[in-house]
């Protein structure tokens, strides 16, 4: 019986002391995936001063933290001396994201149209 109690206490302590990246968040963390076949020199999300830089096709950026963000946001992309924009129609009825980790998968098609796919990480 003592061995069982000791094992139970050990399990509770180990599980209780584990932390993950979501435990102490202070904002919305967003990264960008380049789903196109062109290199993104810079990407700006939602008019922020934060800039994602040098994202190769198929690669992910690092996470940047925002106070407020939405599933769909305006995006400005600079790629090979060409500018691309994505602007959602409106945010009516859209709730801001809770603190966490998210990815905006961005693609630029042959016509220069930008698409955004939102993912929860």
C-alpha positions as a printed Julia matrix, in Angstrom:
121×3 Matrix{Float64}:
   0.0    0.0     0.0
   2.87   2.36    0.8
   4.4    1.74   -2.63
   1.1    2.59   -4.3
   0.74   5.81   -2.3
   4.35   6.79   -3.09
   3.79   6.06   -6.79
   0.57   8.1    -6.79
   2.26  11.06   -5.1
   5.16  10.9    -7.57
   2.79  10.87  -10.55
   0.81  13.83   -9.18
   4.01  15.83   -8.58
   5.43  15.09  -12.03
   2.2   15.91  -13.86
   1.57  19.0   -11.73
   5.03  20.43  -12.36
   4.84  20.16  -16.15
   4.42  23.39  -18.06
   3.81  24.1   -21.69
   4.1   27.15  -23.9
   0.46  28.15  -23.27
   0.78  28.47  -19.48
   1.92  32.09  -19.17
   0.86  33.88  -22.34
   0.53  37.64  -22.42
  -0.75  38.03  -25.97
  -1.76  36.54  -29.28
   1.22  34.84  -30.96
   1.08  34.64  -34.75
   3.52  33.21  -37.24
   3.36  33.26  -41.04
   3.74  30.3   -43.38
   4.72  31.09  -46.95
   2.48  28.79  -49.01
   3.47  30.42  -52.31
   6.36  29.77  -54.67
   7.93  33.22  -54.21
  10.17  34.5   -51.42
   8.52  36.95  -49.0
  11.03  39.71  -48.2
   8.71  41.18  -45.57
   5.2   40.63  -44.25
   3.25  43.07  -42.1
   0.03  42.0   -40.37
  -2.8   44.33  -39.4
  -0.89  47.6   -39.7
   1.45  46.6   -36.89
   5.01  47.88  -36.67
   6.17  44.26  -36.28
   7.58  42.81  -39.51
   8.22  39.2   -40.49
  11.29  39.01  -42.72
  12.71  36.64  -45.35
  10.23  33.77  -45.42
  11.14  31.27  -48.13
   8.49  29.23  -49.97
   7.18  26.49  -47.67
   8.85  27.98  -44.57
   7.46  29.44  -41.34
   8.41  32.7   -39.66
   9.05  33.04  -35.96
   6.09  33.95  -33.74
   5.39  37.62  -33.07
   3.15  38.72  -30.21
   0.13  41.01  -30.64
  -2.22  42.51  -28.09
  -5.22  41.93  -30.37
  -5.63  39.94  -33.58
  -8.37  38.25  -35.58
  -8.79  35.07  -37.61
  -8.53  37.25  -40.68
  -6.37  40.34  -40.76
  -5.03  42.74  -43.35
  -1.66  41.62  -44.69
   0.98  43.51  -46.68
   3.64  41.44  -48.46
   6.82  42.67  -50.17
   8.3   40.06  -52.52
  10.91  40.65  -55.21
  10.12  44.38  -55.58
   6.39  43.65  -55.85
   3.76  44.5   -53.22
   0.76  42.31  -52.47
  -2.17  43.09  -50.17
  -4.86  41.07  -48.46
  -7.74  42.99  -46.89
 -10.75  41.3   -45.31
 -14.07  42.93  -46.1
 -14.92  43.68  -42.46
 -14.66  42.4   -38.91
 -18.39  42.65  -38.13
 -19.27  39.85  -35.73
 -15.66  38.72  -35.55
 -14.3   38.1   -32.05
 -10.67  38.82  -31.3
  -8.44  35.81  -30.75
  -7.76  34.57  -27.25
  -4.15  34.37  -26.1
  -2.47  31.45  -27.87
  -0.44  30.37  -30.9
  -1.75  30.72  -34.45
  -0.53  30.57  -38.06
  -1.53  32.63  -41.07
  -0.81  30.53  -44.17
  -0.32  33.02  -47.01
  -0.37  32.24  -50.71
   0.08  34.52  -53.7
  -1.34  33.04  -56.91
  -0.23  33.73  -60.49
  -2.66  36.67  -60.73
  -1.12  38.28  -57.65
  -4.11  37.57  -55.39
  -3.32  36.85  -51.76
  -5.17  34.17  -49.81
  -5.02  33.66  -46.06
  -5.77  30.37  -44.28
  -6.01  30.58  -40.48
  -4.67  27.7   -38.34
  -4.67  27.12  -34.59
  -1.31  25.73  -33.45
